[in-house]
Amino acid sequence: MVDVTQGVAGPLCTRLLAQMGADVIKVERPGSGDPVRQWDDIVNGMCSGHAWVNPGKRSMTLDLKKPEGMEVLGRLLEGADVFIENFVPGTMESFGLDFDALREANPKLVICRISGFGQDGPYRDRPALDLIIQGETGLISTNGTPEEPAKISVSLGDISGAMYALVAILESLYHRERTGDGQLIDLALFDAVMSWTGYFPFVWWYRHENPERVGLNHHTMFPYGAYECADGRSVIVAAGAGNREQWLKFCTALQHVELVDDPAYATNGLRMQNREQLDPIVRKAIKAMPLEFWLERFLEAGIPSGAMNDFATAMEHPRMIHRELVREVDSAVGPVKVFDFAPQISGLDSVNKLGPPLLGEHTDQILTELGYDHGGQQALRTSRAIG
């Protein structure tokens, strides 16, 4: 895989593919490389974003504005299975790498193009970071408290784009296995996030209402949210599925069985409608006992619940320890902790143990694989096509 992406969406996609066994060659600009390298220095001087999205890859430097750099890229693409880029639309064409040229050089090549708003149509020319996509899709307007909106804390736009790109690449490779033909993937982060907005579009399509911001509550179900316990911690409980059986179990657990047959709360719709009256009753009951009491009680009752952990507690979660989800890989700054591939697949283990690469760490190795001898490599350095 030849990866000329930067930031999060493209690199996270190829990080996942590297964990699945792909040989990912990360092509970066000489001198500066992927901007994600400079965002912070949290990991022993290395950027946390780089440590997140770029382990498992080989890094080489190429200046694509120089003819010599484009020649090297051309050699890479001749033998590649996948080419992935996330430049502003039109950039690759300015390099002479339009779809027809790439297909002529390698008819089997799968080409994945990631951008904020797609390769054509409105907003095509606009660069887009994650926050911009969250804003343009209306996602921020649905998140936060009634008093103040908030962005999603993780890079949801980038992550959704990475996931869709991964699926599209795998689908295209499967298609190629059957037909022998490569594919062109045009992935817009705007499109990816819009398709992740769940039931919000239906609220607009069928009620012509903007979804309200509800904090830790749910937009369509109640009780559903976080409730403070006697010890100051909070339990998250999801008892608003709508059926009477679960409502009975929840009321019994709270020792408020009189609520079951109260006509004001007989259905989820009525509980939503009368939430202001019901919510204080639920909160007062849960406030009487500590978190562990409610976790055990709700588990016995068959009510979905969990703790609202801070991140330090989550990092020591029993599931994290049991799954051995965190592994250490070697890097230039010493051992670096990374997440293992999340799906567990029988008979397969993480096959890629490479750490986050130094900028251009594998340039000479890759050039040798492409047939450049020592003199050829020196000529590329003299022309500054490589770092």
C-alpha positions, -999 to 999 in steps of 0.1 A, spaced: 0 0 0 13 34 -9 0 60 16 5 97 9 -21 108 34 -16 129 65 -35 138 96 -58 112 110 -84 98 86 -61 83 60 -33 73 84 -57 56 107 -72 36 78 -37 24 68 -28 18 104 -56 -7 106 -46 -23 73 -10 -26 86 -24 -44 116 -41 -68 92 -8 -76 75 -5 -50 47 29 -36 38 22 1 42 47 26 27 41 60 42 53 87 18 61 120 35 76 154 26 113 157 32 122 178 62 88 181 79 68 150 71 32 144 81 21 174 102 7 150 128 43 145 139 45 181 153 12 183 172 27 175 206 56 157 222 38 135 248 53 101 239 90 106 251 93 135 226 72 118 199 37 130 191 8 111 206 -11 114 173 18 98 153 20 70 179 -17 64 175 -21 63 137 13 54 122 27 23 139 32 -7 116 43 14 86 75 21 67 83 58 62 101 72 32 105 108 21 97 120 -14 92 155 -27 64 151 -52 70 185 -66 102 173 -81 103 151 -113 127 127 -96 103 123 -67 74 116 -90 95 90 -108 100 72 -76 63 74 -67 56 60 -102 77 30 -95 60 24 -62 26 25 -78 35 1 -106 38 -27 -81 12 -15 -55 -21 -29 -47 -36 2 -31 -29 40 -34 -45 62 -8 -43 101 -7 -61 129 11 -49 160 -6 -73 189 -14 -91 177 -46 -72 187 -77 -38 183 -62 -31 149 -76 -42 160 -110 -17 189 -108 10 163 -103 -2 145 -135 -17 116 -114 -53 116 -125 -74 84 -125 -67 75 -162 -29 79 -158 -29 58 -126 -51 31 -143 -28 31 -173 2 25 -152 -14 -2 -131 -49 -14 -141 -52 -34 -109 -46 -5 -86 -72 4 -60 -72 41 -55 -87 56 -24 -92 94 -23 -103 110 10 -114 146 13 -136 168 33 -164 172 8 -156 149 -21 -138 152 -55 -166 171 -72 -196 192 -64 -203 220 -38 -175 226 -13 -151 205 -33 -122 229 -29 -125 234 8 -100 218 31 -117 203 62 -104 194 96 -125 172 119 -140 201 138 -152 217 106 -169 185 95 -186 181 129 -199 216 125 -210 214 88 -229 181 94 -249 196 123 -234 171 147 -221 197 172 -256 212 174 -269 179 188 -241 175 213 -236 191 247 -260 205 272 -291 226 265 -271 256 275 -240 250 254 -230 229 224 -198 208 224 -178 190 199 -174 153 201 -141 148 221 -126 123 197 -120 130 160 -153 114 150 -152 128 114 -117 114 108 -125 81 125 -157 75 105 -137 84 73 -110 59 83 -135 31 89 -154 37 56 -121 39 37 -111 6 52 -143 -11 43 -142 3 7 -106 -7 2 -113 -43 13 -145 -44 -8 -125 -31 -38 -97 -57 -33 -124 -85 -32 -139 -71 -64 -104 -71 -80 -100 -108 -70 -131 -116 -90 -127 -93 -120 -90 -83 -121 -100 -46 -122 -89 -19 -98 -113 6 -84 -116 43 -76 -129 52 -42 -142 88 -35 -147 92 2 -160 125 17 -157 129 55 -190 149 53 -208 120 38 -193 96 63 -204 116 93 -239 123 79 -245 86 76 -235 81 112 -260 106 126 -285 78 134 -321 88 141 -315 126 139 -323 128 102 -356 111 108 -365 137 134 -361 163 107 -376 143 78 -407 133 96 -412 160 123 -392 189 108 -376 194 142 -340 201 150 -328 175 176 -323 192 210 -291 190 231 -298 167 260 -265 163 278 -261 128 292 -297 120 285 -311 102 254 -330 120 227 -357 93 224 -356 71 255 -360 76 292 -347 66 318 -314 66 300 -283 84 313 -260 90 342 -272 92 378 -251 102 408 -248 76 436 -243 80 474 -205 78 470 -203 106 445 -197 83 415 -223 79 388 -240 49 373 -251 49 337 -283 31 332 -303 23 301 -338 14 311 -358 32 284 -361 5 258 -398 9 259 -412 -25 268 -432 -29 300 -411 -58 313 -380 -37 315 -399 -8 331 -412 -33 357 -377 -45 364 -363 -10 367 -390 2 391 -386 -29 412 -349 -24 414 -355 12 426 -382 0 451 -407 22 434 -431 -4 420 -460 21 423 -445 38 391 -452 7 370 -489 13 367 -489 51 369 -507 62 337 -482 91 334 -453 67 328 -469 37 311 -450 40 279 -416 53 268 -434 81 250 -452 92 281 -420 89 302 -403 112 277 -432 136 278 -432 136 316 -395 134 322 -394 165 343 -416 149 369 -401 114 367 -364 123 367 -362 137 403 -378 105 416 -352 83 398 -323 105 409 -334 106 445 -337 68 446 -302 62 431 -286 88 452 -294 68 483 -269 40 476 -233 37 463 -223 28 428 -213 -8 434 -248 -15 450 -265 -3 418 -242 -21 395 -249 -54 412 -286 -46 416 -292 -37 380 -271 -67 368 -294 -90 388 -325 -73 374 -312 -75 338 -310 -37 334 -281 -25 312 -258 -4 334 -222 6 340 -199 30 357 -192 65 344 -155 62 348 -128 88 344 -102 80 318 -76 68 344 -101 43 357 -110 31 322 -73 25 314 -72 0 343 -105 -16 333 -107 -53 339 -116 -58 303 -85 -40 291 -63 -62 313 -81 -95 303 -80 -87 266 -44 -76 266 -55 -49 243 -24 -28 249 9 -39 235 44 -24 234 63 -20 201 99 -8 196 105 27 183 133 53 181 121 68 214 120 34 232 91 10 237 57 27 228 23 15 240 -2 9 212 -36 -7 209 -38 -42 194 -61 -48 165 -96 -46 182 -113 -76 165 -102 -110 177 -100 -134 147 -94 -171 153 -60 -183 142 -47 -147 136 -25 -126 158 -12 -91 152 13 -97 124 29 -63 123 52 -53 152 67 -21 137 65 9 159 58 45 148 86 52 122 110 81 122 106 104 93 122 87 63 134 58 84 129 32 56 137 54 26 169 36 16 154 2 22 124 9 0 146 25 -28 167 -6 -28 136 -28 -32 126 -6 -62 160 -12 -79 178 20 -70 215 13 -64 238 34 -42 245 59 -70 208 62 -78 200 69 -42 227 95 -40 214 112 -71 180 115 -55 195 131 -25 215 155 -46 183 166 -63 166 168 -29 138 145 -41 143 126 -9 155 136 26 
